[in-house]
Amino acid sequence: MKLYMNRELSWLKFNERVLEEAERTDIPLCERLNFASIYQSNLDEFFMVRVGSLADQMLLSKNMRENKTGMTAEEQIKAINKTVAWLSRRKDAVYNELLTALELYGIRLVNFQKLDSRESDALERYFDTEIFPLTSPSAVGRRQPFPFLQNKEIYAVAVLAGKNNQKKLGIVPCQAGVIPRLIAVPGQSGAYMLSEELILHFLPKLFSGHKLIAKSLIRLTRNADIDTDALYDEDLDYRDFMAKLIKRRRRLAPVRLEFSRELDDDILEALCTYTETKPESIFRSHSPLELSFLSQIQDMLRQRPELFYEKRFPQRSAEFTPNRSILSQIKEKDKLLSYPYESMKPFLDFLSEAANDPEVISIKMTLYRVARHSKIIESLIEAAENGKSVLALVELKARFDEENNIEWSRRLEEAGCQVIYGLDGYKVHSKLCLVTKRTGGKTEYYTQIGTGNYNEKTSRLYTDLSLMTANTEIGLEAAAVFQSLAKGETPESTQHLLVAPSCLQNRILDMIDGEINYARQGQPSYIGVKINSLTDKVIIDRLIAASQAGVEIDLIVRGICCLLPGIPGATENIRVTSIVGRFLEHSRIYLFGLPKRQQIYISSADFMTRNTLRRVEVAAPILDETLRTRIYKMFLTMRNDNQQARELLPSGEYVRVFSPSPSTNAQETFYQQAYASAPTAQSEEEASEKNTSDKSKKVTRTTNSSSYGKRPFPIRRWFLGAMNKLKHNKE
């Protein structure tokens, strides 16, 4: 009896659901372009991280098997490649369909077969003057080795006729970021050509004196999965070590080679040899090898609102009263923000108020992914400049955000913040903030626990929940968590918060067991979980046991789900759905029991072993009855979604849950509720733009080029930075 699905194949099912959104004709055209681009970027990261990890496993042991389906790494890679080849054909088909649809709105991507001689001559002149001088062609030979191919960069390959009927290769980088990707065709309004296609067409000019036999564009994807803890040298500065590691990532082994034109087998074999790519990891693409240019096309069509989703703006939360202290309101009653439906502004105001409140003595915060221009970091720096104790745990191992986090950690240190960089062997993925205030000789704790990152940009794109509470017991436990982290440790026991790695998975199992006991006693029992991924086999097996005991279980799992539901005698009481829509579903909610005795948590942790046992994660109980009811209703709305949800079948396939009446689109429902309950009709974005405009009229500020915001460059920060530089120069 098959109860489990392979993790990697389940993820590909998720990306298939993303591709399906690009295929849907009932979605606005420019949003379909966006889903096509997301599909491709998702797949890039999947190869870099997951396939890269499997490639490493093959080097360690060919007999190593994963614990759910028993597949070896080699078997998984073969299954992945087969599935990706099939999905790529669908992606090519939908891309051509989207191009045809764009022509109705005056946007065309052309090739030379579609141009007349006048237009071809104009493009040739453009190539000669604007592109030719920037190219760096190389012909591979004894004196010119095959060049190193950068990860995810596009190259033009020329197959050249050599002496004695020998073939040789010419390589031309297509200079992403230097040459404009979309080149306007002179004389044709709305007609564009991709720069790599222009370079490919004029390869004979770049290899004059050679006979061109064949040509193609190629793109290499490299392994980006590095075990930082295994490589770390304790004698090195950790931040410098991470910076060097990022550079090393760019040169790791290839895991995929894509090409655009038909090439002979001997040429493909040569490319595999030169790039050290395995033949089974080569993919032919009939659509562009990289789709980020679709965002430029979207920008060209911004004046056509019917091609986009209806504009939505995060609304002011009805939880907060304007022009009143945020801290005092949290002290009166627990507060909950729901992004992107509600604005992040109350939390930003919470930090800003804490930074300037003379009675606040400290701010402590875990930072995993933050915005490039972060008001959150600005408030922490301001707090330190105001003499408060600021502790920031900056996770330098946040994949693909390492460089951003390294830069922010330097700025925080320059401002006088205490910065720590996570723990040996564990990523700190929790979303935890603690403000401590001393009022009239009494200490007060204001704790924020969230499901998503402290990132103003993603708070408009990801669905997340943010709890703010003045509960003293939760505050004391949060303080204990930060004390442990500062010592390089993890909490061994907690009473209210669930804190991985020591006290989250076991507590989840205990609550599942509690529902099993209720079911065995003939009492109503229920488990509802909303997460991004379900891979933890220990939890999966306990959920299977709960189903067998008669517990009704609803799982809303956006991405990977290794549990197959609906199997008689095992998982027939489990229903699994996935919502893929306009916003990325990111919130995590745990429900145990039915109302009246229900335990509700929000969390940063998915039910993945990496979250439950190998990261520091925090789940917070929802104690306020009003908030408990609100979250439960939100969960039910998502469970009943019949517009954007897919249901997982026992076969492992997903089918759309569609019902025209009554129609339930959870994301649209939550936005409608946010608009209906907002204190005013003015959008938060409009208010923000107005405030920024008003301020710019009142005062002109001079900022340093490296400044992160629009505040004057503070004297204290300048002084600390100067002292640090002086100390460094002396050393």
Steps between C-alpha positions, in 0.01 A plus 500: 500500500657828383467767768785733413614719211860586427590848617662619176223366278243660728678834460483462123124448543493836676689671217260336258218676684687828446528419129128424491434859608695615194284270287167630634316720251273641773798677659610843367771471236777686681444291813541188285835641386594537866413139582705377202799697628450371856483142369838541332672672794356240739645225283840669494515506878373141519790380285753713684393384845308172491655332196835634615446333836409171332816523287703537819324198649599290198863587566467390862308177448316357202301274730364776725118498489249759613275390785155518341508337156840332526634667185874548460638840398568368151144371465364833618710697250383274216136548602554875533657531155215303342237718668683824418527403132121453493435827684740683268288403200199649677697813584605539135138462388363755744780744414402490132136542599588807708699652213201460270276668757746790541480580131137605553636779723776614266797313652693258280821303544647444155785318329676576174260287298227753587698811397542671166840603365474859630430383854773238481751761386402730788548221753835413346614861542383486863697180550814647343496815711336400831565129550805391300744715705370349825533134402786270598498205260741214553580206272582190700832345407834392638591856596152606603337267749124478533394801708335476840123537457331708766196362678173576313668725242414463131775427246495471123681192367638485147601169344790587269662298225865439577784334316464141375121513544545549873242705686583761758284708729467873531347649818354848541360626834172681439584755768186501715481830681729675252304468176125580516305174490218637283613689190243707315476425128540825304193591301270250676306642790474248784735250333799372698778248466685330784862610509628141516311421179659802334845384608424148382396628157821698451741234626665489153616857559653404834682201346593643163737275313325188631225301340198477729344152503244532781410730786297505820447686822594314817449561872662314788349456846746430779467332836450763772457263793789553740516347846627808683536328835709218357737747331525766770843558648472631857819702454327718240272796554155356429379793292817496285465124468144536367609768253768266362250215489264704282781543246570128513133423424535665161751235389331183619428198280232519228167324551323603177588615150232656280533569127270667247590362153550152363862386539670182388565236762877546478462872579272429796750241619780756472298757696437240769872427517604864513241597761514170694127453458344156484321420171173426680501857638471668159169662401388646167282808532285649224434812703754753636742352752421773753166679537564795729457736200126431522486754784616767253211408272265529795631852563428594138136407554438669837257739334272203424347419841290218354822302447576496873329392818284770651718731707507415868672691779575385854244666725527664839424241763183550699693352794679831556371848573685774309705761685533290814801327646541157342657362817209614714251339262687169507506523879121525502441205268689256279515613137521306173600623155423302185724580202465604222137583571598727787790739498827427679503863617380431858798269551736757349347760732543256789875484436531873436313581821715257696815655353397844628317415823726608791359217715593226253831347606558232239392356165592148395422356160575208268558598137489242222405689182459877501428752226778671304380831640378404844312730736529220755878515498476879510294483822749261660785735412302795633435314825872431544580864427250595770695297753283189514638150514438343159568134428458385140549141400575521127486161331783508247397158367168622356544349156550756219457788749845459654653807334212724604518371858878543515463864400223566754700331777789740436271802520337377818840452663612846391195644675590325825261204484608163634493268200519122515500265202294196585612172649732216409295235323171692505349774289300752699180527297268629773318834468533630853525853637505604866474856633571544870374809681556622856205703632473616859744235617306225320627308197264454207551269203359557152548196278440460130495154341439461129472244226696702244815706464552854617487625145287793387508391136389138548233605749309626193548173311494220760210404725626509859380555855660716768402477869585779743442439868589648838448164673769482768544123490554500126734797537709318761526193276601718206768656723622150588519412130718803431720421800558151365576627151746755633687213668497293182240260641138405439226486768460152647147549632216748469148522639315735266706544185593207280869542421689269264722305501434364850139581572290531186477163328443314829228744604329464160504123544351535848213709366436249221494226764249706697262499204556126454393445860184707449415299188552168677261615773236570235527877537528750212862552402662721241839613366539789257840605372602764247867484400723535197641147505445164669802268492569406867440125498459481878213750485360341183486157665326646806244670274438164332445346844257781583308437179480130580363590844223706338638854538378735225803675351517794260842584361549814289848451356614747236804310373654163583273239656652155549178357649243348266144551632179308448646148516256255665618364832775759533436857390131501409430768763765736362429764235785694340454817297743753355425865425704660222379847417579866467693508827751246627342301784754519781319503835520197729204416724463200731152408632438215744146421611167662425388837644469530879802277560695596188871577519616743229857595411660710230856413410806555284540122464381265232467131578838422348783330686725794419251728682403276788846364587770701321387860538403738775129560443231652720127430516281721715167409662203722420348571841259784425155359426420758232823424315444126537160532335645718226778254412264202509264675257796582276599135499147391411489751215824360358377145546187586301682679216356374171664743258875482562528171689607160371427178685757222529368161391617160630679455166725798571333718237344839577162605360344845514226547755257703294144600575341811345247540781553581775839627383772519764835654415670520839749770404234723345272439798768615744566813297130581487483459877805722546348776286166470680652525847765765427445820703515717185461444128844642420747231403811456709714536190334830410549626854864397494560673169326816627710510817820451304400775258409741781829437680702551183333840453577609856865400526789407278745258658850411399573130520817300467507275192516195724209617716208261533228763550410867481593602854804729543818301544520481883808638671518203739498249217766702315712512813471126564578424137805727507626336820456153351698602192773652716521181706512288184782715353704469820464123498 
